[in-house]
Amino acid sequence: MRRVVSLYLPTWPTDRIRRKFGDPPREKPLVTVIKQGSRRLIASACPTAQRVGLIEGMAVAKAQAMVPDLHIIDSDPEGENASLRQLAEWAIRFSPVVAPNPPDGIWIDIAGVEHLFGGEEALLKKLIDRVENNGIHARAAIADVPGAAWAVARFGKGGIIPSGRAVDAVSTLPVQALRLSPETVSAMHRLGVERVGQLAAMPRAPMVRRFGHETSLRLDQALGHAFELITPIIPDEAVIASRAFAEPIGRLEDLQLVVRRLSDELCQTLEKRGEGVRRLDLIFRRVDQKGASLRVGTAKASRDHVHLAKLFDEKIETVDPGFGIEEIVLIANHTEALVEKQTVAKGIEAEDESVDLSQLVDRLTARIGEDRVYRLAPVHSLVPERMTRKISPLAPLSGSTWPENLERPTRLLDPPESIMTTALLPDHPPVSFIWRRIRYKVTKADGPERITSEWWLGDEQKMIRDYYRLETAEGSRFWIFRDAPMTEGGRWWMHGFFA
């Protein structure tokens, strides 16, 4: 299923100027202007300028009368489009299918890659946060079709349109959301057509006679009745290998074979450049102009063409070839320098070489997602929840370790689960407890071990926990705690298990 992001940059011209020159400050109104005959008109206005009443199309003389200290810069459409392309190339980190949508937007087809970011909602939030952190105002929407995403991003509230609901999302929007010319919109308003739903309810033939074939096409694109092609941009520095077919192909075995050959060709080019791939994109172009894209990443730079091709094997099974695929493109969008290292000399293998886990990490990442592949590193803390942190699976050893005499369970529950206990004395361990509706009889116990809040780290909330190590009649070993002294009404919690 196709899913497209429309990234809308409402104040792109002025945001670009501030990023390029560093001024004027954001609290100062800024506009860009164009010349029409002898008149100078506002082409775009920053949010500060809009708040004081300056709008697109207003005469510059009137704007200066309203705001004497107004900052004015000539509009530069060519520079804006060039910068928009650069931003689109940056957005390739989110998907291999990205294209600028001048003058103020970017298309991103995220089908097949959204799981790498934790889902559509997480991807959308990360995208907008990254853009806005760079001083660019942004709003975005996700839909099955580009036209619907474009309309909701600009004339709706943005966000995620559920699959199959493009018609409902677009029908209530104004007809300007169909990407029509101002003249066509004015003609519709004169006839009382204000909303997309009204236009869609009109008989098709009279609508085409009155408003033209472009209106019919834009309406079908917004409602998902007509396919709209997104031609992805490819950075100039990217390494590419492609195959076009005289006769379309569609069998899984054929697709996998072509990918292996493209991977071999790509790696040969990378070897000549002394580079290895870190992010690899695979694009399928079908005969009906529809397509699909896949993405894999590597834990470290690699030129192993067999390994790289295998990373796509399971993902290719999800590709719908339709009536056939006429071209396959393999793109190394992110590469790093890779220098070959000798590991064998005179038939003797190096004994001190560490095991290379990068290929295992790559396969796991391709299967379950980058965020789910990590390892735990020690942290100097006595609070159990703080004793580890997630790091890259191939990160170098930091040298830090946990204290050898500090016995801790092999698994912690997050969050701890409430248990019912029977304790004879305030500081004694329980003689039995109920957890998950099962009663356990305690045969051996050790404790208490008191852990308090780490005030030197700025903990504002006071914490007191008394931990006990328990062994039950069945031989299971548990780690439980009471979150306050018994005299203060402390409750008992299950926090972990020992091997």
N, C-alpha and C positions, 0 to 999 in steps of 0.2 A: 504494500500500500504506500502510495506516494505521500510524503509529508513535507511541506515547504514552509520555511520561515521567511517572512517579509520583515526585514529590519528597516525601520523608518527613522531617519535623522532629520527632525523638523527644522533645526537651525544649523544645518551643515555648513553653509557658507561662512557664517560668523564664527562658528566653533572652529572651523579650519583656520581662520585668520588668527584667532587667539592662540591656537596650538602652534602656529608657525612663527608668530612674532612675540608672543608672550604678553601682549597688551592689546587694547586697554583692559583694565581690571573688569571683572564680571559685573561689578555694581555700576559700571558706566555703560550707558546705551550705545550700541554699535549697529550700524546698518551698512549694507552694500547697495550701490546705486548703478542704474543703467541709464543710457541716454536714448530717448525716443524723439527724433527731430531736434528741436531746440529745448526740450524739457528733460529734466533729470528726475527719475522716479526711483523709489525704494524697491530694490529687488528682493531683499531679505532683511529681517530684523531679528536681533537677539532677544531672548526672553525679557531682559531688562527694558529694552526699547518697546517691546510689545505691551509691557505693563503700563507704560506711560502713554499708550494710545497710538504708537507708530505701527503702520501696517504695510504690507506689500502693495505697491501701486500708488502710494501717496507721493505727492510732489515733495521734493527735497526742501524747497523753500518753505513750505508749510511745516515740515518736520522740524526745521531749524528754528522756526518761530515758536514752536511748542517746546523744543528742548535746545536751548542756546549752546550747551556744551556737548552737542551730539558728535560722536565720532563717525566719520564718513570715509568709506573706502570703495573704490571702483570695483564693480563686479568682475570676476574672472572665471567665466564658465569653463574654459579649457583647463585651467588650473584645478578647479573644483572637480571636474570629471577625472583628471589624472590622479588626484588625491583619493577620490572615491575608489578607483581601481586598486590603489595601494592598500586601502582599508579592506577591500574585498580579498586581496591576496593574503592579508593577515587573517581573515576569517576562515581561510582554508583549514586552519587547525580544528575547526568544528565539523567540517564535511568536505569531501572532495569536489562536490558540485556546488560551486559558488559563482555568482555573476553579479556585477554592478547593475543597479537599476536607476540610472540617472533620472533626475538630478539629485535625489535625496534618499536613495535606498539601496539595499543589497538583497539579492535572492540567495537562500541557502536551502538546498534539498537535503534533509537530514534522514531520509529513509535508510534504515540499515545501520545507522551510526549512533542513534540516540541513546542506546543502552550503554555506550562507552562513557556517557556523562551522567548516568543514573536516571535516565528517562527524559521525557520532553520538558517537564517542568524545571528540572535541575539544569538542563542545557540552556533553556531560555533565560533563566536567572543568571547563569554564569556568563552568557553572551552579553546581556544588558549591563551587568555589573562591570565587566571588563571594558566595555565601550565607554560607559559613563565615568569610570575611574580615570580615563584618559581625557576627560573634559569635553565629551561629546554627548549631547542630549540624545536619547534614543527611546524608541518604543517598538515593540515587535509583536507579531502574531504568528501562530502556526495553524495551518489548514491543509486539507487534502489537495487544494489547487492554489496556484500562485495568485490568481485574481481575488479569491476570497481572503487570503492572508493579507494582500495589499490593502483591500478595502477596510478590513477590521483594524489593521495597524494604524491607518490614517483617520478613519471616520468612526471607529468604534473605540473600545477600551483596551484593545490589544489582548494578549493572552492566548490560550489554547482553544481552538475550535474542535470539538470531538469529531472523530471520523464519521463521515456521512451527514454532517450537520451544516454544510456550507450554505445551503439554501436558506435555512432558518437564520443563520448569522448575518447574511447579506441583505435579506428582504427588507428589513426595517431601516437600512442605511439610506442616506440621500443619494440621488443619482450621480452626484459628483464622484462617488466611490467606484464608478465604473471606468474611470480613466478616459473620460470623454472630453472633447474640446469645449471651451467656454461657450462657443456659439451654439453647440448642440444642447448643452445644459440650459441655456437661456430659452431656447425654443421649447424645451420640455416644460420649463416653469410657466411659460405663457399658456400652455395647454393644461396646466394644473397637475402635471406629473412631477411629484416631489421625491418619491421613494422608489427604490429598486423593485419592491414588490408590485407597485402600481405598473411599472413598465413591463415587468414579466407577465402580468395578467392581460396585457393588450394582445390582440391577434397579431401574429408575426408579420404577415404581409403588409397591413397598413403601417405597422411600426417601422418596417424597413423603408417604405415609400416616404415616410415623414422624416425619419432621422438617419437614414443611410445604413449600409451594410456594416460599417464599423460598430455602430451601436449594437446590432445583433450579435456580432462576434464578441464584443466586450461583455455583454450580458451572459452569453454562453460560457465564456471563460470564468466569470465570477461565480456562476452557479455550478460549475464543474461539468458542463455539457460539451465543452470543446477543450481539446488538449492545448496547453501552452508550453512551448519548449523553453528550457533554460540551458543555454550554452555555457558550460563551465569555462572559466578562465584558467590558464595554466601559466604559472610564473616562468619567466624567461630562464631562470637558473635551474628549473626542475629537469631531472633526467627522465626521459620518456621512452617507452617501447610500445609499439602498437601493431595491430594486425587488422586489415580490412579484408572481407571475404567476398569473392565473386558470387557465391551462393550462401545465404544465411545458414547459420548452424544453431543447434539448440540442445543437443544431447549433452548430458552432464560430463561424460567421459571426454567429449571433444573440447568442452570449455576448460576442463582441468588440464588437458594436454596443451592447449594454447597458452594457458597461464604459466605452465612450467617453461615453455619455450621463451615466453616474454621475460620471465624472471631470469633465465640464463642470459638473454641478450642484455637486459638491464644491468646485471651484475658485471658483465664484461665491460660495459661503459664505465661503471663505477670504479672498476679496477684500474682503468686507464687514468682516471682522475684522482686515484688514491683516496677514495671515499667509501663509506658504508652507509646503508640506509637505516633510518630511524622511524620513518613513517611512510607507509606504502599505500597508495590508493589504486583501486581497480574500477574502471568504468566500462559498463556494457551499453552499447548503443543499438537499439532494436530497429527493425525496418519500419515500424510505425512511429518512429521518432521518440518513443518513450524509452526509458532506460533504467538502469540500476547502478548503484555504486557500493563498493565495499571498502573498508579501511582496516588495516592492521598496523600495529606498532611493534618495535623491538626494544628490548631492555638496554641494548647497547648496539653500536654500529655493526652491521653485518653485511657480508657479500655472499653468503651461503645460499645459492639460488634454489637448491632443493628445499631447504628449511623455509625460506620465504614463500615458496609456492605452496607448501603444506599448510601454512597458516590460513590460506584461503579455502582449503578443501571443504570444511564444514559449512562455511558461509556461502559458497557457490551453490549449494543445494537449495538455498532460499531464493535464488534468483529466478524470476519468471521470464523465460525467453520469448514468450508471446509467439508471434509468427516467425521468429528467428532473429538472431543477433548478427548484425552486419559488420560490427567493429568492436574490438576490445582494446582498451588503452590502459597500460600500467604506468603509474607515475610515482617517482620517488620525490615527494614533496619536501621531505626533511632529511638531509644527509649530514654526516660528520666525517671528519678526517679519519681514515683507518689505515694504520701502518701494520704491515705483516710482521709477525714476531716468530723467530725460529724457536721451535720447541723440541726438535730432535737433532742431534749431531752425531755423526758416525754410527748411526743405528742405536744410540743410547737415548732413551726418553728422559726428559727432565723429571726428577723425583719431587721437586719442591713446587711444581705447578699446582695451583688450586683448581678444584673442579669447576668447570664452566657450566653454570646453571642458566645462562641467558636463554638458551633455546627452550628449556622447560618453562621459564617465566613467560616467554613469548607465546607458547601454546596455551598456557593457562589464561593469559590476558586476552587472547583472541577468543577464548571460549566463554569466560565469565565476566570480563570487563577489567579495565585497568585499576579501578578503585578497590577491587576485591582481592588484588594480589599484592601482598606486602609481607614484611616480617616485623617482629617486635624488638625494640631496642631497650636496654635497661635505663631507668631514670632513678636518680638518687632521691628516694622519697620513702617514707614509712606508710603512707596512706595507700592501700592496695590499688585503688583506681588510678593512681598517678605513677605507679612503678614501671609502666611501659608506655611506649609511644610508637605509632606506626611510622615506618620508614620504607624507602624503596627496597625491593627484595635484593637488589644487587649493590646497595650502598656499602661502602667500606666499613670495616669494624671500627668502632669508636674507642675501644679499649675499656669502656665502663662495664662493670659487672654488678650483680647483686651480692650482698653479703653472704658468705658461705654458710654462716651459722643461723641464717634467717629462714626458717622453714615456711614455705608458702605453697598453696595448692596449685596443681597443674591447670586447673580451669576455674575461672571466676564467673559468677552470674552477674549480668548487667541488665537491669538493676537487681540488687539482692531481693530474695523472696521471703515473705513473712512465714514464720513457723510458730506452732504452739508447743510449749515446753513444760516440763515438770521439774522444778529445782527445789532441793531440800533447804539450802541455806543461801544467803544473798550472794556470796562470792563463789559458790560451788557450781560446777557444771551441771546441766540437767541430767536426770536419770533416764529420761525418755523424751521424745519429741514427735510431733506430727507435721509432716511436710508433704504437700500434694496429696492429702487425704490418706497417707500411709503412716502408720505408727512404727517408730524405730526405738528399740531398746538399747541404751548406751551401756557398753561393757567396759570401755576404757576412755579416759579423758585427760586432757592436759590444759592448763590455763588458770587464771585469765592472763592474757597479754593485752595490756591497755594501749590504745592508739588514740592520740588526740589531734586536734587540728594544728596545722603548721602555721603558727602565727607569723613566723618570719617571712612567709610567702604572701602575707596580706590576707589570710583567711579571716573574713569578718564573722562568719557563723561558727560558734563554738561547737566542737564535736568531741564526744567521748564515746569510745567503743571498747568493749571488753570481749576479746576473741577467745574461742575455745576450739581445740582439736579433739574430735570425737571419733570413736570407733564403735560400730554397732555389732550386734550379735551375728549379723550376716557377713561381717568382715569389711563393710564399706567404711570409708573414712571421710568425714565432713569437716568443714570449717564454718563455724557459726559465730555470731556476735550479738551482744546486747547493746543497744544504742544509748543507754544511760544506766546509771546504777539502779538496782532493783528498788531501792527506797524512793527513787524519783519516777517510778513507773516505766522503766525502760522496757522496750519490746525486743523480741528475739528475731534474728534474720539468718537465713541460709545464704552464705556468700561464696562457697566454693567447694571443690572436691579434690582429694588427694588421689594419686595414682595407686 
